[in-house]
C-alpha cells in the first residue's frame, strides 16, 4: 500500500519517451551489468530503491572507468543492443534528441543572454 506523499516510479516503459530519462538510463545500465533482469521495469519502486540501484550501477561503471569502450565484449554487446532498442522505442514515442539538446542549451543560458 502506498502512503500519502510516497512517490513510486512509473516504470521505464511508462516513463517519458519510453525511459529517455535519468532514471531510465540507470535501469538500462543495470540491465547491461546484470544487476536486474531485462524484464524488470522498476514499476512501483520507491525513490530509495532507484537510488540503491544507481549506487550499484555507478560502482560497476567505475570498474570500467565510466567508458563504454572499456566494457568487456559481452557487456558491450548488451549495451549496444539495449541502447539501440531504447532509442527506437523513444523515437516511436515522439522523442527528438535534437529538440532535447536545444532545450538543455536554453536552460544553460542565463536570463537576458542570447541563445
C-alpha positions in Angstrom: 0.0 0.0 0.0 1.3 3.4 -0.9 1.2 6.1 1.8 0.2 9.7 1.0 3.2 11.6 -0.3 5.1 8.4 -1.1 6.5 8.6 -4.7 6.8 5.4 -6.8 8.4 5.1 -10.2 6.1 4.6 -13.1 8.3 2.0 -14.8 10.8 2.5 -17.7 8.2 1.7 -20.4 5.7 4.2 -18.9 8.3 6.9 -18.4 8.7 9.9 -20.6 9.6 8.7 -24.2 9.9 5.1 -23.1 12.5 5.9 -20.4 14.8 8.5 -22.0 15.3 10.0 -18.6 18.0 9.8 -15.9 16.1 7.0 -14.2 15.6 5.1 -17.4 19.4 5.3 -18.0 20.0 3.8 -14.6 17.7 0.9 -15.4 19.2 0.3 -18.8 22.7 0.3 -17.4 21.5 -2.1 -14.6 20.3 -4.4 -17.3 23.7 -4.2 -19.1 25.6 -5.1 -15.9 23.1 -7.9 -15.0 22.1 -6.2 -11.7 18.4 -6.7 -12.6 16.9 -8.8 -15.3 15.9 -7.1 -18.5 12.3 -7.9 -17.7 12.5 -5.7 -14.6 10.9 -2.3 -15.4 11.2 -1.0 -11.8 7.5 0.0 -11.9 6.3 0.7 -8.4 9.8 1.1 -7.0 10.2 3.8 -4.4 12.9 6.5 -4.7 15.2 4.7 -2.3 15.2 1.6 -4.4 16.1 3.6 -7.5 18.9 5.3 -5.6 20.3 2.0 -4.4 20.2 0.7 -8.0 22.0 3.9 -9.1 24.7 3.3 -6.5 25.3 -0.2 -7.8 25.3 0.9 -11.4 27.8 3.7 -10.6 30.1 1.3 -8.9 30.0 -1.0 -11.9 30.7 1.8 -14.3 33.6 2.8 -12.0 35.2 -0.6 -12.7 35.4 0.3 -16.4 36.5 3.9 -16.0 33.0 5.1 -16.9 33.7 4.3 -20.5 31.6 2.2 -22.8 34.8 1.3 -24.8 36.2 -0.4 -21.7 33.3 -2.8 -21.3 34.1 -6.4 -21.9 32.7 -7.7 -25.2 29.6 -9.4 -23.8 28.6 -6.3 -21.8 29.4 -4.0 -24.8 27.0 -6.1 -26.9 24.3 -5.9 -24.3 24.9 -2.1 -24.0 24.6 -1.6 -27.8 21.5 -3.8 -28.1 19.7 -2.2 -25.1 20.5 1.3 -26.2 19.5 0.7 -29.8 16.2 -0.7 -28.7 15.7 2.2 -26.3 16.4 4.8 -29.0 14.0 3.1 -31.4 11.2 2.9 -28.7 11.8 6.5 -27.8 11.7 7.8 -31.3 8.5 5.9 -31.9 7.0 7.7 -28.9 8.0 11.1 -30.3 11.4 11.6 -28.7 13.6 14.1 -30.6 17.1 14.2 -29.3 17.9 17.4 -31.2 14.9 19.1 -29.5 16.1 17.9 -26.1 19.6 19.3 -26.7 18.3 22.6 -27.8 16.1 22.8 -24.7 19.0 21.9 -22.5 21.1 24.6 -24.1 18.4 27.2 -23.5 18.3 26.3 -19.8 22.0 26.8 -19.5 21.9 30.3 -20.8 21.4 33.0 -18.1 18.5 35.5 -18.1 18.9 38.0 -20.9 21.7 36.2 -22.5 21.4 35.5 -26.2 20.7 31.8 -27.2 
